[in-house]
């Protein structure tokens, strides 16, 4: 015959160690960092899309071309950072965020993703 403690008594036996508290803090920080990186990706991609959709932007003009290049680089850096953060969280497959954020091929080519 097996004996099982009542649930309200057995929860007191779980002792939080310094390591478990630290692990919880690390997981919380990873999640928060992934969220921040995702917001940066969304903002950078929205900026690039707004630039491309603006009919007043003439890419033949060197200043405008430089601004687009800067927007493209910002989007590339944000996506790269987001992919790195996902990998640090153990999420190795990048197909879902590529689809979710509708990351342009031009950005993916600069990141080096397939």
N, C-alpha and C positions, 0 to 999 in steps of 0.2 A: 504494500500500500504506500502510495506516495503522499507526501505532505507539501502543501503549497501555502505560503504566507498570504494573508489578505493583501490586496493591491495597495491599500493605503499604508501598510507597514513596510512593504517591500521597496517602495520608492525611496525610503530613507536610507536604504543600503547602498544606493548609487552615490559614491563619493566623487565629487568633482576635484580632479587634480589640476595642478597648474598646466599640465600638458593639454588636458581636454578643454580648459578655458582658452588657452592660447590657440588651439585648433579652431575653436568656434570663432574667435576673433579674426583669424586668418581667412576663414571661409566667408565671413561677413565682408571683409575688406575686398576679397576677390570679387564677390558679387557686386559690391558698390562700384568697384573699378570697371567692371564689365559694363555696368549700366552707364557710367560716365563716358566710356569709350563709344558705346552705341549712340549716345546723344551727339557726340562729336561727329560720328560718321553721318548721321542723319542731317546735321547742320551743314557739313561740308558738301554733301551730295546735293542738298537743296540749293546751296549757293551756286554750285557748278551748273545745275539744271536751270536756275533762274538766269544765269549769265548766258547760257546757250539759247534760251528761249527769247531773250530780249532782242527784238529786231533792230534796235539802234546800235548794237555791237557789231562793228565791222572788223573782222579778224585780219583784214589786209592792213589795217592801221597797226603799227608796231606797239603803240601803247596799249591798245585793246588786246592785241595778241599776248602781250606780257601779263596783262591782268587775267586773261583766261588761263595762261600757263600757271600763274600763281594759284588760281582756284583749282585747277587740275592737280597741282602738286599738294595742295592742302587736303583735297579729297583722298589722294593716294596715301598720304601720311596717316590720315585718320583711319582709313581702311586697314592699312598695314598694322597700325597699333591695335586695332580691334581684333584682327586675326591673331596677333601675338597674345593678347589678353585671353581670348577664347582658348587658345592652346594651353595657357597657364592654368586655366580652369578645368582642363581635361577634355575640352570639346575640340576634337581634331577635324571633324568634317565641316568644311566651310560652305557647302552647297546651300544650306538653309539661309544663312545671312546674305549670301549673294542674291538669292531669290527674294528674300524679305525686303532688303534695302534697294533692290533693283540696281545693283552696282554696275555701272557701264563697263563694257569690255575694255575701253581705253584705260580706265582706272585699274582693272584687273591685270591688264598687260603690264602696267608699270609696277604693280605689286609683285607680279610673278606667279599669280594664281592661274590655274587652268580654266 
